[in-house]
Amino acid sequence: MKFFKHYIGIILIIIGAIVLISTRLSTLATHNWLLLTGLFLIVAGIVFHIRSIKHESNY
């Protein structure tokens, strides 16, 4: 579980990008909730990734 927890930020960013790509390639691009879900996943992934970097730092 620790290994998975270390990379949760990157995983969320990738899932958010996949959601945005899938809405663009399909006809679902007119649904704002799908676009906002992808945006939320990417922002959450960035926050978790920054937290994990700060947690590893000795400063």
Backbone torsions as a table, in degrees:
resi	resn	phi	psi	omega
1	MET	NA	-32.9	179.7
2	LYS	-64.6	-36.8	179.5
3	PHE	-63.8	-42.4	178.9
4	PHE	-67.9	-38.7	-178.7
5	LYS	-65.5	-30.5	-178.8
6	HIS	-67.4	-32.1	-174.8
7	TYR	-108.9	18.3	-176.7
8	ILE	-65.0	-32.3	179.4
9	GLY	-65.9	-46.0	179.6
10	ILE	-65.8	-39.0	179.4
11	ILE	-63.4	-41.8	178.5
12	LEU	-65.6	-38.3	178.0
13	ILE	-63.8	-42.9	-180.0
14	ILE	-66.2	-42.3	178.4
15	ILE	-64.1	-40.8	177.2
16	GLY	-62.8	-40.3	177.8
17	ALA	-66.1	-38.7	178.2
18	ILE	-64.8	-38.9	177.9
19	VAL	-63.5	-44.5	179.5
20	LEU	-65.9	-40.1	178.4
21	ILE	-66.1	-41.1	-178.1
22	SER	-68.1	-35.0	177.2
23	THR	-70.6	-31.8	178.9
24	ARG	-72.4	-40.1	-178.0
25	LEU	-75.5	-26.8	178.5
26	SER	-97.4	-174.1	179.6
27	THR	-90.9	16.4	-177.9
28	LEU	-90.3	10.1	-176.3
29	ALA	-69.4	-12.2	179.6
30	THR	-86.5	-7.9	179.7
31	HIS	-90.6	112.7	-176.3
32	ASN	-68.3	-29.5	-177.0
33	TRP	-66.7	-31.4	176.7
34	LEU	-71.0	-40.1	178.4
35	LEU	-66.7	-40.1	178.4
36	LEU	-69.4	-32.1	175.9
37	THR	-64.2	-44.3	176.8
38	GLY	-62.1	-42.4	177.8
39	LEU	-63.2	-43.8	179.5
40	PHE	-62.3	-40.9	179.5
41	LEU	-65.0	-39.4	179.6
42	ILE	-67.8	-44.0	179.2
43	VAL	-65.1	-41.9	177.7
44	ALA	-64.2	-38.6	177.8
45	GLY	-63.8	-40.0	177.5
46	ILE	-64.2	-43.1	179.9
47	VAL	-63.2	-46.2	179.9
48	PHE	-65.7	-35.9	178.9
49	HIS	-67.4	-41.9	177.9
50	ILE	-64.8	-39.8	177.7
51	ARG	-62.9	-39.3	-179.2
52	SER	-70.0	-35.4	177.1
53	ILE	-66.2	-43.2	179.0
54	LYS	-66.6	-32.9	-179.4
55	HIS	-69.2	-32.8	178.6
56	GLU	-76.9	-23.0	-175.0
57	SER	-70.5	149.5	178.8
58	ASN	-90.4	-1.9	-177.6
59	TYR	-89.4	NA	NA
